[in-house]
């Protein structure tokens, strides 16, 4: 049996697991959808990709696996929905379980990144781009994934926690 992949909420541990950098997949896990974003191998820019209708993990695994292979992804950043006081409720526990499934399915390190404010930040950015309400609704999850991923890569590349 192989070694378990790293699952952490510490950017230093993730950076140590990926000393050469590499493309990362960012995910914003919702109850009905999964927002998807990618970043470049140098960890400079996160870009929103698409939104996946969330199903059973086996179906998610197929769709995400195709993206991991296509983009040469070396690690995953998953939003961790903490409460505003920093505590963790049922949604955070669900995200941790999803992270374990991702780690096992792809044998890649997974960084759980605090996603408080990510959706609000993504929506504010889209409003500033004068994006219509309908277009924002269809793109909010992938933009939130990009906000989550950008926060993580800023920490990974910049050395801050």
C-alpha positions in Angstrom: 0.0 0.0 0.0 1.4 3.4 -1.0 2.0 6.5 1.1 -1.1 8.7 1.8 -1.0 12.0 -0.1 -0.6 15.2 1.9 -3.8 16.8 3.0 -3.1 20.0 4.9 -4.4 23.5 5.7 -0.8 24.8 6.0 0.8 26.5 2.9 4.3 25.8 4.2 3.6 22.0 4.1 2.1 22.3 0.6 5.1 24.3 -0.7 7.4 21.6 0.8 5.4 18.9 -1.0 5.7 20.8 -4.3 9.2 22.3 -4.3 9.2 22.7 -8.2 5.9 24.5 -8.3 3.5 23.3 -11.0 -0.1 23.7 -12.2 -2.7 23.7 -9.4 -6.4 23.0 -9.6 -8.6 25.2 -7.4 -12.0 24.1 -6.2 -14.9 25.8 -4.6 -17.2 23.1 -3.3 -20.8 23.9 -3.2 -23.8 21.7 -2.4 -24.9 21.5 -6.0 -21.8 22.7 -8.0 -18.0 22.7 -7.9 -16.3 25.9 -9.1 -13.1 25.2 -10.9 -10.0 27.4 -11.5 -6.4 26.8 -12.5 -3.1 28.5 -12.0 0.1 28.6 -13.9 3.1 26.5 -12.9 4.9 29.5 -11.4 2.0 30.2 -9.0 1.3 33.8 -10.3 -2.2 33.9 -11.7 -5.4 32.0 -10.9 -7.9 31.9 -13.7 -11.6 30.8 -13.4 -12.4 27.8 -15.6 -15.9 26.3 -15.4 -18.5 25.1 -13.0 -19.2 21.4 -12.7 -22.6 20.1 -11.6 -21.8 18.2 -8.4 -22.9 14.6 -8.3 -21.6 11.5 -6.5 -17.9 11.6 -6.0 -17.3 8.9 -8.6 -18.8 11.2 -11.2 -16.9 14.2 -9.9 -13.7 12.1 -9.9 -14.1 11.3 -13.6 -14.6 14.9 -14.7 -11.9 16.3 -12.4 -9.5 13.5 -13.4 -9.8 14.5 -17.0 -8.9 18.1 -16.1 -6.0 17.0 -13.9 -4.5 15.0 -16.8 -5.2 17.6 -19.4 -3.6 20.4 -17.4 -0.8 18.4 -15.8 -2.0 19.4 -12.3 0.4 18.6 -9.5 -1.7 19.7 -6.5 -5.2 20.7 -5.5 -6.4 23.7 -3.5 -9.9 23.2 -2.0 -11.9 25.9 -0.3 -12.5 25.2 3.4 -15.8 26.9 4.5 -15.1 28.0 8.0 -17.6 30.0 10.1 -16.8 33.7 10.5 -15.4 33.0 14.0 -13.0 30.4 12.5 -14.8 27.4 13.8 -15.7 24.5 11.5 -19.2 23.2 11.0 -20.8 20.4 8.8 -19.8 22.1 5.5 -16.1 22.2 6.6 -16.3 18.6 7.6 -17.8 17.7 4.2 -14.9 19.6 2.5 -12.3 17.7 4.6 -14.0 14.4 3.5 -13.9 15.6 -0.1 -10.3 16.5 0.2 -9.5 13.0 1.5 -11.3 11.5 -1.5 -9.4 13.8 -3.9 -6.1 12.9 -2.4 -6.8 9.2 -2.6 -8.3 9.4 -6.2 -5.4 11.4 -7.7 -2.5 10.8 -5.3 -1.9 14.5 -5.3 -1.3 16.9 -2.3 -4.4 18.8 -1.3 -4.3 22.2 0.5 -7.5 23.2 2.3 -7.7 27.0 2.1 -9.9 29.2 4.2 -12.6 30.5 1.8 -14.3 33.0 4.0 -15.2 36.0 1.9 -14.3 34.3 -1.4 -17.8 34.4 -2.9 -18.3 38.1 -1.8 -14.9 39.0 -3.3 -15.6 37.2 -6.5 -19.0 38.8 -6.9 -17.6 42.3 -6.2 -15.0 41.7 -8.9 -17.6 40.6 -11.4 -19.8 43.6 -10.6 -16.8 45.9 -11.1 -16.5 44.3 -14.6 -20.2 45.3 -15.2 -21.2 41.7 -15.5 -24.9 41.1 -15.7 -26.7 39.4 -12.7 -27.5 36.3 -14.9 -23.9 36.0 -16.1 -22.6 36.4 -12.5 -25.0 33.6 -11.3 -23.6 31.1 -13.8 -19.9 32.1 -13.2 -19.8 32.8 -9.4 -18.5 29.4 -8.4 -15.6 29.3 -10.8 -14.7 32.9 -9.9 -14.9 32.0 -6.2 -12.5 29.1 -6.9 -10.1 31.5 -8.6 -10.2 33.8 -5.5 -9.5 30.8 -3.2 -6.7 29.6 -5.5 -5.2 33.1 -5.8 -5.1 33.5 -2.0 -3.4 30.1 -1.7 -0.8 30.7 -4.5 0.0 34.1 -3.1 0.9 32.4 0.2 2.7 29.5 -1.6 4.8 31.7 -3.8 5.3 34.5 -1.3 6.3 32.3 1.6 3.6 33.6 3.9 1.2 31.3 5.7 
